[in-house]
Amino acid sequence: MELRTPRLRLDALHPADAAALFAYRADPVVARYQGWVPASLAEAAQFIDDLPAEPLPGRWFQWAIRVPEDGRLIGDLGVCLDGRRQATFGISLAPAQQGRGLAQEALQEVLGWLFGAMDVHRVHASVDPRNLASMGLLARLGLRQEALHRQSYWFCGEWADDAVFAMLVSEWRARVANGPVAACTR
Ligand SMILES: CC(C)(COP(=O)(O)OP(=O)(O)OC[C@H]1O[C@@H](n2cnc3c(N)ncnc32)[C@H](O)[C@@H]1OP(=O)(O)O)[C@@H](O)C(=O)NCCC(=O)NCCS
């Protein structure tokens, strides 16, 4: 499986990606609000080994986000389908690649894949509201904030809030019809 955008190639993570994955996933800037942070290169390699080769209900499938010219790994985008036409996702970019609109570009493509080829009815994502880059990204993509669960989970030694964002296939179609996708290729 492969997806293309003007500046990115998305495909599967391979064992050879372990060092790059470990480098950015263990970076404190990327790790701050993540549930999984690799403690070692071996743990990053194991993470890749354990991934399913294709999306399966109830399992996280991880898209590799690559520079098309040389195939370099610069981020990853996880999606989890529940088998009942709902999906959740999470995205990480290497710090040097942030602030260029690449996360928006990758997610725009993956949302199209979820609502199209995967026939998903609703996507949702959970984010710590202090994660301003992520909050901004979800809003730019047109997801609606549906809930703010106050102090709903224990994270890194404190109770954390959980903001829930979602989008329906009907909202996606209306958005595509109105042409907002152009915003990520300016
Ligand atoms: C969440 C994350 C992926 C967002 O990455 P990002 O690069 O900020 O997101 P976008 O792709 O939407 O880029 C937006 C920024 O690029 C800028 N930009 C530059 N060129 C752009 C372009 N061509 N198109 C759109 N935006 C562009 C925007 O102005 C914006 O900058 P700003 O935040 O200073 O206003 C990133 O912060 C990250 O990896 N965080 C760590 C992991 C994490 O917490 N993930 C969320 C858990 S679900």
The ligand as a Gaussian input file, in Angstrom:
#p B3LYP/6-31G(d) Opt

LIG

0 1
 C        1.184000      17.253000      15.999000
 C        2.250000      17.510000      14.940000
 C        2.314000      16.332000      13.988000
 C        1.832000      18.784000      14.168000
 O        2.852000      19.092000      13.222000
 P        2.847000      20.519000      12.485000
 O        3.977000      20.530000      11.550000
 O        2.789000      21.596000      13.515000
 O        1.448000      20.515000      11.749000
 P        1.013000      21.067000      10.317000
 O        1.426000      20.144000       9.253000
 O       -0.435000      21.380000      10.396000
 O        1.853000      22.393000      10.130000
 C        1.326000      23.615000      10.602000
 C        2.401000      24.653000      10.714000
 O        3.152000      24.683000       9.500000
 C        3.082000      26.019000       8.953000
 N        3.168000      25.871000       7.489000
 C        4.275000      26.158000       6.758000
 N        4.062000      25.847000       5.484000
 C        2.802000      25.351000       5.392000
 C        2.028000      24.855000       4.321000
 N        2.514000      24.772000       3.088000
 N        0.773000      24.437000       4.577000
 C        0.261000      24.494000       5.828000
 N        0.962000      24.945000       6.913000
 C        2.221000      25.379000       6.672000
 C        1.798000      26.575000       9.507000
 O        1.800000      27.993000       9.500000
 C        1.845000      26.021000      10.921000
 O        2.810000      26.724000      11.681000
 P        2.428000      27.287000      13.138000
 O        2.084000      26.093000      13.980000
 O        3.676000      27.974000      13.546000
 O        1.253000      28.182000      12.923000
 C        3.638000      17.764000      15.575000
 O        3.568000      18.860000      16.437000
 C        4.169000      16.554000      16.346000
 O        4.729000      15.623000      15.766000
 N        4.027000      16.576000      17.687000
 C        4.552000      15.500000      18.511000
 C        3.696000      14.245000      18.446000
 C        2.311000      14.505000      18.964000
 O        2.125000      15.072000      20.022000
 N        1.329000      14.059000      18.176000
 C       -0.031000      14.225000      18.514000
 C       -0.505000      13.067000      19.268000
 S       -2.009000      12.497000      18.504000

